[in-house]
Every structure is written in C-alpha cells, then in structure tokens.
Amino acid sequence: MKTRLILREDFPELGHVGDVIEVSVGYARNFLVPRGMAYPYSEDGMRRIEKARKDADERRVSMAKEFESLAQRLEGVQLTFEERTGENDKLFGAVNAKRIAEGLAKQGLEFAENQIRLAEPIRTVGEYEVPIHVHGDLSAQITVWVVAESADEEEA
C-alpha cells in the first residue's frame, strides 16, 4: 500500500522540495513524516510548501553556478608528481586518487578521493588526463604529469 507525501527536503533518490511522491505507508509513518522531511499530501500542504519550493529552486540554481565555475577552474589544473623509477620508467610506488586529492588540496581545491575517477593507480611516467566528478553529471579533466626524479636528487 502506498501513500502520497509532499517532500520538504531534497532527496536524490526521491525528488526535490515540493514534489509529490508515493512511498510505502511504513516508510512515510516511521521515517519521513516524524523527522519532518515530508508532509502528508493535501491542498493546504501544497500551499505551505510553495515558498520552500521556490527557495530550494533558487538554491539549486546558485549551487549549479558554483559547481560550473568550479569545473571551469579545474579544467586548467595540472599536477606534477616527481617519483623514483626503475626499469622502463615504472614507478616504485604509484600515484593514486588520494595523492591527487592531496595535490588538489594544496592548490585550494578540496575533493574527496571518490570524486577522482582514476581507473587504476598510475604506475608509469607520463602525462595522464584524470576526470574529476564535481557534482551530479558535471565533471572536469585535470592533467597529471608523472616524471622521474632527477639524478641530482637521487645522489643526495
């Protein structure tokens, strides 16, 4: 059995503020309504939520602009990692998502490791295009350079 509710908060899996959704009675009664995340559906509830819907739409638009500008800032970012190498320019270690996130943080760009879409750790010297998940379906590419340590540093 299903019941109709009006969302008071954005839920990626359910909908946005003001959306009318149908969920199971138990989910509505035990989770959404007691926590103030949804109203039972009624015409009065639709009128009450209208202002919140407009505010949420404005907030989503401003956040989309912020994410878009962040993605544009990322497009020009280049990171360089100087690593010890062995035969055939293979690294002794690897450049992974955590190290890339740390490199971005040093440039003032905070991203979690899971936002860095590195298929597998980088294990050879070269230039790599690494996609960064910004938000939703918005992503950007950064350039990661992995270079061998110079001979002066190896002797030191």
C-alpha positions in Angstrom: 0.0 0.0 0.0 1.3 3.5 -0.9 0.6 6.9 0.5 1.2 10.3 -1.0 3.6 12.9 0.6 5.0 16.3 -0.2 8.7 16.5 0.2 10.2 19.2 2.5 13.8 18.4 1.6 15.7 17.3 -1.4 16.4 13.6 -1.7 18.4 12.4 -4.7 16.5 9.0 -4.7 13.0 10.5 -4.1 12.8 14.0 -5.5 13.1 17.7 -4.7 11.4 20.0 -2.3 7.7 20.3 -3.1 7.5 17.1 -5.2 4.5 14.9 -4.6 5.8 11.3 -4.1 4.3 7.9 -3.4 6.0 5.8 -0.8 5.0 2.9 1.4 2.9 3.7 4.4 5.5 2.4 6.8 8.3 4.5 5.3 6.1 7.6 5.5 4.8 6.9 9.0 8.1 5.7 10.6 10.7 7.8 8.8 9.8 10.7 6.6 6.9 12.4 8.5 8.3 12.1 12.1 11.6 13.6 11.0 9.9 16.5 9.3 11.1 15.5 5.8 7.7 15.4 4.3 4.1 16.5 4.8 1.1 14.3 4.2 -0.4 15.2 0.9 -3.2 17.9 1.0 -4.0 21.1 -0.8 -3.1 23.0 2.4 0.3 21.2 2.4 0.8 22.2 -1.2 0.2 25.9 -0.4 2.6 25.7 2.7 5.4 24.2 0.7 5.3 26.6 -2.3 7.7 29.2 -0.7 10.1 26.4 0.3 10.0 25.1 -3.3 10.9 28.5 -4.7 13.7 28.9 -2.2 15.1 25.4 -3.0 14.9 26.1 -6.7 16.9 29.3 -6.3 19.4 27.5 -4.1 19.8 24.7 -6.7 20.4 27.3 -9.4 23.1 29.1 -7.4 24.7 25.8 -6.5 24.7 24.8 -10.1 26.5 28.0 -11.0 29.1 27.4 -8.2 29.7 23.8 -9.4 30.0 25.1 -13.0 32.6 27.7 -12.0 34.5 25.0 -10.0 34.5 22.7 -13.0 35.9 25.5 -15.2 38.7 26.2 -12.6 39.6 22.5 -12.7 40.0 22.4 -16.5 43.3 24.3 -16.3 44.8 22.4 -13.4 48.0 20.5 -13.8 49.6 18.4 -11.1 53.2 17.1 -11.3 54.4 14.2 -9.3 58.2 13.5 -9.2 58.7 9.8 -8.4 61.5 7.3 -8.2 61.5 5.0 -11.1 63.0 1.6 -12.1 63.3 -0.1 -15.4 61.1 1.1 -18.3 60.1 4.2 -16.4 58.0 2.2 -14.0 57.4 3.8 -10.6 58.5 2.2 -7.4 55.2 3.3 -5.9 52.0 4.6 -7.5 50.1 7.9 -7.9 46.6 7.1 -6.6 43.4 9.1 -6.1 44.5 10.0 -2.5 47.7 11.6 -3.7 45.8 13.5 -6.4 43.3 14.8 -3.9 46.2 16.0 -1.7 47.7 17.7 -4.7 44.4 19.4 -5.4 44.1 20.5 -1.8 47.5 22.2 -1.9 46.0 24.3 -4.7 42.9 25.1 -2.7 40.6 22.7 -4.4 39.0 20.2 -1.9 37.8 17.0 -3.4 37.3 13.6 -1.8 39.1 10.5 -3.1 35.9 9.0 -4.5 35.4 12.1 -6.7 38.7 11.4 -8.5 37.8 8.9 -11.3 41.1 7.2 -11.6 40.5 3.8 -13.2 43.7 2.4 -11.6 46.7 3.9 -9.9 49.3 5.4 -12.2 52.4 3.3 -12.2 54.5 4.7 -15.2 56.0 8.0 -16.1 53.8 10.1 -18.4 51.0 12.6 -18.9 47.5 11.5 -17.8 44.1 13.0 -18.2 42.2 12.4 -14.9 38.4 13.0 -14.7 37.2 14.7 -11.5 33.5 14.3 -10.6 32.3 17.7 -9.5 28.5 17.1 -8.9 25.7 15.3 -10.5 26.7 14.6 -14.1 29.2 17.5 -14.1 32.9 16.6 -14.3 36.1 18.1 -15.4 39.5 16.8 -16.6 42.8 17.7 -15.0 46.3 16.9 -16.3 48.6 14.8 -14.1 52.2 14.6 -15.0 54.3 11.9 -13.5 58.1 12.5 -14.0 61.2 10.6 -13.0 63.3 12.1 -10.2 66.3 13.9 -11.5 69.7 12.4 -11.0 70.8 15.2 -8.6 68.1 14.3 -6.0 68.9 10.5 -6.3 72.6 11.2 -5.3 71.6 13.4 -2.3 
